[in-house]
């Protein structure tokens, strides 16, 4: 990922709307819930246009947590198996079989390689969003003692839980090869072994009891899950009453924009080479449709990220 944008400011909020949402998604009734939506400046609109105009011919964009190398495409074509129905209705409690029944089987060499790519290729992105994440994670109060990291990956968020000796983090990820990196990140953040558990699972079938966690954190994950609605239903199920769902996700650009046209055009390629990542999901719509008691969110543009520049960041409560 290009490091030339490091230190570039994230877009600034110039106006907020309550009752009706304005901005990247256009005016829309809020159905009693409240959202805070970031408007884009003319400069940021130019950023969208510039990103669309500068998309490389290969069309392969690194999708944050789910970005991968386009060079894998040929190899994956021969190695990937599509989702099998053999275990989808079997009721199997084997974690590996359950994961495969939901997301399909990936060859071990690919998952290991993908985990390494995520570990070594995301530093620039994480530096770019660090201020946003610090602000988001500051909303976790001291009463949040048990946190679920949905799609923990290599553990880029674990540093935000430092200096919390009373905190327990459960990291869920469908890629078992992420575990060694996540555990190293937990250790680097000062988390004791007893404070971090890695669980091999998918968001659509969380192996946790109902109302068992105080918060769920999800960053660059909903772009890749098989079923967003089911995943959000699971999030609500495991959250205690009053619990928080924190999220940062890249989303579809405004309809009709040149960037959106490129996103729609290249989405099938992105899904194939980037472990199921979708470039054009309306993730905020999905979160609002999940009937949380409260949704607060901002649409932001992160510069120099091309196809995945448009983001949504926020918090929801059950």
Secondary structure, 3 states (H helix, E strand, C coil): CCCCCCCCCCCCCCCCCCCECCCCCCCCECCCCCCCCCCCCHHHHHHHHHHHHCCCCCCCCCCHHHCCCHHHHHHHHHHCCCCCCCCCCCCCCCHHHHHHHHHCCCCHHHHHHHHHHHHHHCHHHHHHHHHHHHHHHCCCCCCCCEEEEECCCCCCCHHHHCCCCCCEEEEEECCHHHHHHHHHHHHHCCCCHHHEEEEECCHHHCCCCCCCEEEEEEECCCCCCCCHHHHHHHHHHHEEEEEEEEEEEECCCCCCCHHHHHHHHHHHHHHHHCCCCCCCCCHHHHHHHCCCCEEEEEEEECCCCHHHCEEEEEEEEC
